[in-house]
Amino acid sequence: MELGFKIAAMQRIFACVAMLLSASCVISIDNVNHYVDDKVAVTGSSAVVRHTVLSDGHPMALWEKSNGNTEGIILFIHGRTWSALPDFDLQVEGEDLSLMDGMLEKGYATYALDLRGYGQTPRDESQWLSPDKAANDVINVLNWISQRHSGEPVHVFGWSYGAVISLLSAQKNAADMASLTLFGFWLDLDAEHARPSESSVLERRVNTAEAAASDFITPGSISQRAIDGYVEAALEADPVRVDWRNEDQFLAIDPALIELPVLLLQGEFDPLTPTHLQSKLFSRLKTADKRWIVVAGGDHAAFLEAPRSDFIRLLADFLDQYQP
């Protein structure tokens, strides 16, 4: 029986190797997950590579940009509507917009995760995403990244919904985290409901160009060509809005349990992240190693706009102090 299982396992490995040029492949042998990388394209300063990582048996699309000169590692977690690549590796001719490229130039191996139902990660059988499910996926992916880098802890960056998901993940299990950067934090920690209740029926709402352009708030902060490029990339990656439920799980967040170094970034003109919510979070964090910085001229999408270079500098300066 054992010999037959090993032979079958080897056959699955050989089949995956044969498929490498056309698709990613995931094998599970004795509960150990093996992953085949699929190099997708060369964009910006480096090739973007897709990994397929199992999280509780569900295949997650994880994007990587790195080179031989990187020392630290950072994982980007996207927001409510749009997936990893439009947000963090946007490529528009004549524009520098990719946050992954920017941090790669600062010496960091960069990863970006598509949560369930976003980008190239499929929905699961339930068709729904919830805060606890998203947080557990982040924890599992962090563990895979850390193991891939000889146990090195990973810096985590969360934007908007991703900021709240990242904070919840850190509270649940911060074993593979080096630090936490939160940008666009919107949650009122004292609210009775995290968001207005949505329909219990799956909507599968079609995303729109208007929605894709809605985060670009400050006039003159980004070119129309860049906005058009973002809208095109976002709608191609995420034509249908992901359905969430049980969002009150976010209210389990207790900043008094967070001991990691934390960088809280707030866009000066971001209407979605009022100062009193940032203050409430910052004052309640247990860690003494924390910074709260307002990005001058920035709004909810500051790292794609005019403050991009300052945003990257602030982020890199914070992370650099934890590198050997």
N, C-alpha and C positions, 0 to 999 in steps of 0.2 A: 504493500500500500504506500509506504513512504517513498520507495524508489519510483513508483508510478507518478506520485505527486510531483517529485522533483523533475522528472522527465517532462511532465505537462507544463510545469513552470518554465523550464528552459525553452520549450516550444513557444510559449507566449512571449518570452523575451526576444527570440529570433524573429517572431512575427512583427514585434514592435520596431526592431531595427530595420526591417524591410520597409516599414511604413514611414520611416523618419523623414523622408523628403516630401511627403505629402500631408502629414498630420502629426499632432502631438499624440502620445500614447501613455497610458497609465496602467501599471501592473500592480496587483496586490499579491504578495507572497508571504505567508505566515504573518499577516497583519503589518508587514513593512511595505510602505509605498515606494515605488520606483517611478521616476519621471523621465520622459524623453523631451528634450528641448526642441522647439520649433522656431528657427530664426525667421522672422516675418519680413523685415524690411530694414533698410538703412535710412534713418531719419535724423536730421540734425547732426550732432557730433559723434554718434555711435549707432550701432545696430540695435534695434529693439528686439528682444527675444521673449517669446511667450513660453511660460512654463504652465503645465497643468498640475495642480496640487490638490490632493484629496483632503477635504475637511469633513470629518464624520461621514465619509463615503461619497461626498458630493464634489464634482470636479470644479475647481476654481481657476479662472484665468489670472495669471500673475505675470506682469510685464517687467522686464529688466533692461536697464542700460548700465553698463559698467565697462571698465577697461583695466589693464594691469597696474595702473597707477593709483587706484582707489584704496583708501584706508578705512574710512567709516562706511556705515550702511544706513540707508533711510528707506522707510516704507511709507508711501502716500496712500491715504484713504479718501475717496471722493465723497461728494455730497449726495443730496436727495434725488436728483433727477438724472445727472449725466455721469458716465463711467470714467475710467482712469485715463485713457489716452486723450480724449478731447480736453480734459481738465489739466493734465500734467505733462503731456507730450504733444502739444498742439504745434503743427508744422504748417506755416504759411510762407510762401516765397517772399523773400525780402524782409521778413520779420523774425525777431528773436523772441519766442513766446514759451518755449518748453521749460518748465520748472525742472524736469528730469535732466535736461541738458545743462541747465544752469548749475545744479548741484553736482553733476558729474564733473564739470569744470572746476568745482571747488574741492574735488577729491573724494567724492562719495559715490559708492555703488548705489544706484537708485532702483527701487522697485515700486510698482503701483498695482493695486489689486482691484479687479472687477468684482464687486459684491454680487450676491445671487440675483440673477435676472438682469444684470447690467452688462453691457459690452458683450464679451464672448463667454461669460459665465451664464449657464442656463438657470432658469428657475428650478426649484426642486419640485417634488410631487405635490406638495401642498399649494404651490403657486404663490405663496405669501412670503414676505420677509418681515422679520421682527428684530427689535434691538438686541435681544439676547442671542438670537441666531447669528446676526451680523458680528457681534462682539466675539462669539466663539470662533467664527471663521477667521477673524483677524488673529486671534491667539494661535490657532493651528497653523496659519500661514507664517506667522512670526517664528514659530518653532522650526518650521522647515527652512526658512531663510537662515536662521541662526546656525542650525546644524550644517547647512551648506557652507557656512563661513567659519567652520571649526569652533562653534559655540560662541562666537562674538555676539554681544547684544546689539539690538537694532533700534535706531532712532525712529520714532513714529510721528508722522505729520498728518493731522486730520483737518479737513476743510468742511465747514458748515455742518451738515449731518455727520460727516466723517469726523469732525472734532468731538461730537458727543459720543459717537460709536467708539472712538479711540479712548476716550476717558472711561467709558464703561468697560472696555477691554482691559485697561490698566488696572481698574479696580478688581476685576475678576482674577487676573493672572498677569503680573508684570515681569515674570521670570526671564523673558527673552527681550525685554525692553531696556534701552539705554537712557532714553529721555522721551518726553512727550511735548510736541508743539501743537497748539490748538489755534486755528484761525477761523474766524467767522462763527464763534460760539454763540448760539442763539437761545439756549435753554434757560428758563427761569427755574432755578433749583427749588423754589417754594411753590411752584404751580401745582394745582390739583390735577391738571391734565397736561401731558407733554405737547399735544397738538389737538386741535378740534377733531372730534371723532369723525372718521371717514366711513363710508358705506362698508357693510360687512360682505357685500357682493363684489367679486372681482370686477374691476373696471376696465383694465387694460387700455387705459386712456391713451390716445395717440398724442405724441409730443408734437410741439409746434415750433416754427422758427421764432415766433414772438417770445415763447418761453425760453428758448436757447439764448436769446440776446438780452434777457431781462436782468442778468447780473451786471451788465455794463452800464453803470449808473452815472458816473461823473463825465460830463461833456468834455470831449477833447482828450480823454485819458487813454484812448485806444483808437487805432485807425479803423475805418469802415471795412477795409480789406481784411483786417484781423477778425473783426466781428463776423463778417461773412464766412471766413474760414472756420471759425468756431461753430457757427450755426450749421454749416455743411457737415463738419466732422461729428458734431453732437447728434444730429438727426440720423446720420448713417450708422453710428454706433448704438444709439438708443431710440429707435423709432417708437417704442411703446413705453409708457411710464410704468415703473415697478409698483406693485401693490404692497403696501405696508399695513400691518396691524399690531396690536398690543404695544403701541408706542408709549404707553404709560410705564413700560419697563425702564425707560430712560430716567424716571423719577427715583429709581433705586440708587442713582449716582450719589455718592457721598464723598466730596473732595477731602474730607478729613482722613480718608483711607489712602490717599495718593502720596507716596513717598518719593516718587521719581522726580528728577529735575523737570521743571515745566516752563515752557515759553508760551505766553499768551499774547497773540498778535491780534490787533484790532485795526480795521481800516478807519481812517479819520472820518470818511463820509459814508460809512456803511450803515444804512438805516435798519438792517436786520439784527445788528449786534449792539444795542444800546449800552452805554457805559455802566449803568447800574447792574446789568447782568454780568458784565465782566468783573466788576468790583466784588460782587457777591461770590463768584467762583474763586477769584484770586485770594480773597481774604480767608476763605475756608480751606484752602489747600494745606495739607499737613506739612508738605515739604517746605523747608526754609530756602531751598535752592529754586527760586522762581523769579521770573521776570515778566513784566507786563509792558508791552511796547505798542504805541500807537503808530501805525504806518502813515506818515504824512502824505496827504493827497490820495490815499487809497480808499477803495470801497470794497464791496464783497468779493471782487475778483482782482484784487490788487496785484497778485503775482503774474497776471496776464496784461497788466496795464502799465502806464508810465512809471509807477514806483517799482517795477520789476527788479531793477538792479539793486535798489536799496533793500527790497524784500529779501532777495537772495543773500545779500551781505549780512543782514540781521540774522537770518536763519543760520548761515554758515558760522558766524561769530559765536553764536550760542552753542552750536554743536561741537565746534573745534575744541572747546575747553574740556571736553570729555574724551578726546582722542589721545592715545599714548604719544 
